[in-house]
Amino acid sequence: MSASDVRPAVPEWLHAPADANELVAAIWPPAAARTADGVLTVGGVLATDLAEQFGTPLYVLDQDAVVAQARRVREAFDAATARHGTTARVYYAGKAFLSTEVVRWVTGEGLAVDVATGGELAVALAGGADPARIGLHGNNKSRLELARAVELGVGSVIVDSLVEIDRLAEIAAARGAVQPVLVRVNSGVHAETHDFLATAHEDQKFGFALTDAERVVARIRELPSLRFLGMHCHIGSQIFGTAGFAESASRLVEVHARLLAGGEVPLMNLGGGFGIAYTSVDDPTDIEELADGIVDAVARECGARGIPLPALAFEPGRSIVGRAGVTIYEVGTTKPVRVSDELERLYVSVDGGMSDNARPALYGASYSARVASRTSEAAPTLARVVGRHCESGDIVVDAEYLPGDVTPGDLLAVPATGAYCFSLASNYNYVPRPPVVAVSNGEARVIVRGETIDDLLTRDAGIPTEGAE
């Protein structure tokens, strides 16, 4: 292990705040606040009331924040493309967080829905999504999933291999259908993030090399049961700025121009990956700036080649739902640990952990935290928020300054957990997954029921059920 692989005891960016109660606005839902006695409110509902009614751990999702951000994203891309005489379609990337209620929220704001499995497709349909406004992703879609997509009239299947192209063409032909498809390509441009997030590397499981695109499209055009719509490219996740998108667009447009010689190419899908703030030093790019910068880059490249600008599609997920989410935990134990002669860290154990937020363990992701049930005059102390699982890597917040008097029974809130926390949740150590509660205008309601230990036991075939022989 090299010195660069060792996690520093205190990240360079982390500094002790003057007030360990302060809510950094960019990290929390826009309407999050503290009452006069310091209790956190989300959507006008007290964290203490949420914990009492629904228990902890608890995923809380600010409905108004999701709806407002979905509208803002759509309007930003509509405006950016209209300036160049074309149109945009914004797909909500369901893998970030998917439930029937969220599908209703985003489709109500004019968004389409992007899914990656038969399960996600089923949730989108149950939430009322129009199949014609669904895109189906995945590098290994089953025959059943492809057949279901064709049967429903799913608007686009994003094909990922030659095997899948032939398989889908056979299924569509058998049904007398013509299935619209996009071709997933790797532009060679990738986000400067964790290797597992940088999904445009050439040596990875998704898509075709851009150099193979013309050959792949030629094959699709030979198949009467498939209709080629255009290329799809996703350069990574948690991206700040537009430079990567602009470079990727340049490479895509070059191939797009050559594909026009063989037939229509009405669409270009540039994916998503727009970042949000997780810590006080994160500075995500405003969606309006992103939309203008990306669309301007595509328009510039098309203009330089004398070709019309196609319709454009985008697939934001985290940037719509991430900031709207807060996870509430109860502190169980605290323990000071001497890290070095000069440094002591307070370990704060909560009643959740890597089963409800796997991102720190998977990606080394950073989060923030605040005591949510009261305010404190105690000086900030260096803390690490950890979970209850039998893993040393079960870390919720690697490094944070919390009030030095944080104590068992306090509620702790971790912001910016709307994306990928619920989606990646597990039952590790047989811990039930938490419920998801939507808050709006001072009211709270369950939109995904939590699990109980009894729920987990019902899946164990070795436990006799009532009436079984």
Rosetta blueprint (number, residue, H / E / L):
1 M L
2 S L
3 A H
4 S H
5 D H
6 V L
7 R L
8 P L
9 A L
10 V L
11 P L
12 E L
13 W L
14 L L
15 H L
16 A L
17 P L
18 A L
19 D L
20 A L
21 N L
22 E L
23 L L
24 V L
25 A L
26 A L
27 I L
28 W L
29 P L
30 P L
31 A L
32 A L
33 A E
34 R E
35 T L
36 A L
37 D L
38 G L
39 V L
40 L E
41 T E
42 V E
43 G L
44 G L
45 V E
46 L E
47 A H
48 T H
49 D H
50 L H
51 A H
52 E H
53 Q H
54 F H
55 G L
56 T L
57 P L
58 L E
59 Y E
60 V E
61 L E
62 D E
63 Q H
64 D H
65 A H
66 V H
67 V H
68 A H
69 Q H
70 A H
71 R H
72 R H
73 V H
74 R H
75 E H
76 A H
77 F H
78 D H
79 A H
80 A H
81 T H
82 A H
83 R L
84 H L
85 G L
86 T L
87 T L
88 A E
89 R E
90 V E
91 Y E
92 Y E
93 A E
94 G L
95 K L
96 A L
97 F L
98 L L
99 S L
100 T H
101 E H
102 V H
103 V H
104 R H
105 W H
106 V H
107 T H
108 G H
109 E L
110 G L
111 L L
112 A E
113 V E
114 D E
115 V E
116 A L
117 T L
118 G H
119 G H
120 E H
121 L H
122 A H
123 V H
124 A H
125 L H
126 A H
127 G L
128 G L
129 A L
130 D L
131 P H
132 A H
133 R H
134 I E
135 G E
136 L E
137 H L
138 G L
139 N L
140 N L
141 K L
142 S L
143 R H
144 L H
145 E H
146 L H
147 A H
148 R H
149 A H
150 V H
151 E H
152 L H
153 G L
154 V L
155 G L
156 S E
157 V E
158 I E
159 V E
160 D L
161 S L
162 L H
163 V H
164 E H
165 I H
166 D H
167 R H
168 L H
169 A H
170 E H
171 I H
172 A H
173 A H
174 A H
175 R L
176 G L
177 A L
178 V L
179 Q E
180 P E
181 V E
182 L E
183 V E
184 R E
185 V E
186 N E
187 S L
188 G L
189 V L
190 H L
191 A L
192 E L
193 T L
194 H L
195 D L
196 F L
197 L L
198 A L
199 T L
200 A L
201 H L
202 E L
203 D L
204 Q L
205 K L
206 F L
207 G L
208 F E
209 A E
210 L H
211 T H
212 D H
213 A H
214 E H
215 R H
216 V H
217 V H
218 A H
219 R H
220 I H
221 R H
222 E L
223 L L
224 P L
225 S L
226 L E
227 R E
228 F E
229 L E
230 G E
231 M E
232 H E
233 C L
234 H L
235 I L
236 G L
237 S L
238 Q L
239 I E
240 F L
241 G L
242 T L
243 A H
244 G H
245 F H
246 A H
247 E H
248 S H
249 A H
250 S H
251 R H
252 L H
253 V H
254 E H
255 V H
256 H H
257 A H
258 R H
259 L H
260 L H
261 A H
262 G H
263 G L
264 E L
265 V L
266 P L
267 L E
268 M E
269 N E
270 L L
271 G L
272 G L
273 G L
274 F E
275 G L
276 I L
277 A L
278 Y L
279 T L
280 S L
281 V L
282 D L
283 D L
284 P L
285 T L
286 D L
287 I H
288 E H
289 E H
290 L H
291 A H
292 D H
293 G H
294 I H
295 V H
296 D H
297 A H
298 V H
299 A H
300 R H
301 E H
302 C H
303 G H
304 A H
305 R H
306 G L
307 I L
308 P L
309 L L
310 P L
311 A E
312 L E
313 A E
314 F E
315 E L
316 P L
317 G L
318 R H
319 S H
320 I H
321 V H
322 G L
323 R L
324 A L
325 G E
326 V E
327 T E
328 I E
329 Y E
330 E E
331 V E
332 G E
333 T E
334 T E
335 K E
336 P E
337 V E
338 R E
339 V L
340 S L
341 D L
342 E L
343 L L
344 E E
345 R E
346 L E
347 Y E
348 V E
349 S E
350 V E
351 D L
352 G L
353 G L
354 M L
355 S L
356 D L
357 N L
358 A L
359 R H
360 P H
361 A H
362 L H
363 Y H
364 G L
365 A L
366 S L
367 Y L
368 S L
369 A L
370 R E
371 V E
372 A L
373 S L
374 R L
375 T L
376 S L
377 E L
378 A L
379 A L
380 P E
381 T E
382 L E
383 A E
384 R E
385 V E
386 V E
387 G L
388 R L
389 H L
390 C L
391 E L
392 S L
393 G L
394 D L
395 I E
396 V E
397 V E
398 D E
399 A E
400 E E
401 Y E
402 L E
403 P E
404 G L
405 D L
406 V L
407 T L
408 P L
409 G L
410 D L
411 L E
412 L E
413 A E
414 V E
415 P E
416 A L
417 T L
418 G L
419 A L
420 Y L
421 C L
422 F L
423 S L
424 L L
425 A L
426 S L
427 N L
428 Y H
429 N H
430 Y H
431 V L
432 P L
433 R L
434 P L
435 P L
436 V E
437 V E
438 A E
439 V E
440 S E
441 N L
442 G L
443 E E
444 A E
445 R E
446 V E
447 I E
448 V E
449 R L
450 G L
451 E L
452 T L
453 I H
454 D H
455 D H
456 L H
457 L H
458 T L
459 R L
460 D L
461 A L
462 G L
463 I L
464 P L
465 T L
466 E L
467 G L
468 A L
469 E L
